[in-house]
C-alpha cells in the first residue's frame, strides 16, 4: 500500500487521469462524484489539490471547430 501511496503522491496526475477515464467511460454522468473521489484520493495520499476551476474545465464538452473544406477548382478533382 505504501508503494501505491508514494507513487500517487509523487505523481498526482495519475489520480486525475484515472478520473478522466471514468468520466469518459460514463459520459460524464458521474463527474461530480468522480471529482469528490479524486479529492479524497489526493487527500489520502497527501497530494496537492488542483483548483476547482481547472477540474470544471476538464469536464466541459470540448468544442471542436469544423474545418472548412475548400472545393477544388473545376476540372482539378482528386487524382484517380
C-alpha positions in Angstrom: 0.0 0.0 0.0 2.9 2.4 0.8 4.3 2.0 -2.7 1.0 2.9 -4.3 0.5 5.9 -2.0 4.1 7.1 -2.7 3.5 6.7 -6.4 0.3 8.7 -6.3 1.8 11.4 -4.1 4.7 11.9 -6.4 2.5 11.8 -9.5 -1.0 13.1 -8.7 -1.7 13.3 -12.4 -2.4 9.6 -12.2 -5.4 10.3 -9.9 -6.6 12.9 -12.5 -6.1 10.5 -15.4 -8.0 7.7 -13.6 -10.9 10.1 -13.0 -10.8 11.2 -16.6 -11.0 7.6 -17.8 -14.1 7.0 -15.6 -15.7 10.3 -16.8 -15.1 9.2 -20.4 -16.5 5.7 -19.9 -19.6 7.1 -18.1 -20.2 10.1 -20.4 -19.5 12.5 -17.5 -22.7 11.2 -15.9 -21.0 10.9 -12.5 -18.5 13.8 -12.9 -19.2 15.4 -9.6 -18.9 12.1 -7.7 -15.7 11.3 -9.6 -14.3 14.7 -8.6 -15.1 14.0 -5.0 -13.4 10.7 -5.2 -10.3 12.3 -6.8 -10.2 14.9 -4.0 -10.5 12.1 -1.4 -7.7 10.2 -3.1 -5.4 13.3 -3.2 -6.1 14.0 0.5 -5.5 10.3 1.4 -2.0 10.3 -0.2 -1.2 13.9 0.7 -1.0 15.1 -2.9 -1.6 18.7 -3.8 -5.2 19.7 -4.7 -5.9 21.1 -8.1 -8.1 24.2 -8.4 -11.8 23.5 -8.8 -11.9 25.8 -11.9 -9.3 23.5 -13.6 -11.4 20.4 -13.0 -14.6 22.0 -14.2 -12.9 23.0 -17.5 -11.8 19.4 -18.0 -15.4 18.1 -17.6 -16.9 20.6 -20.0 -17.5 19.2 -23.5 -14.8 20.3 -25.8 -15.8 22.3 -28.8 -14.0 21.2 -31.9 -14.1 23.7 -34.7 -15.3 22.3 -38.0 -12.6 22.5 -40.6 -13.7 24.3 -43.7 -13.2 22.2 -46.7 -12.4 24.2 -49.8 -13.8 22.8 -53.0 -11.1 22.0 -55.6 -11.3 24.2 -58.8 -13.4 22.7 -61.5 -11.6 20.1 -63.5 -9.0 19.7 -60.8 -10.6 17.0 -58.7 -8.7 14.3 -56.8 -6.5 12.1 -58.8 -8.0 8.7 -59.6 
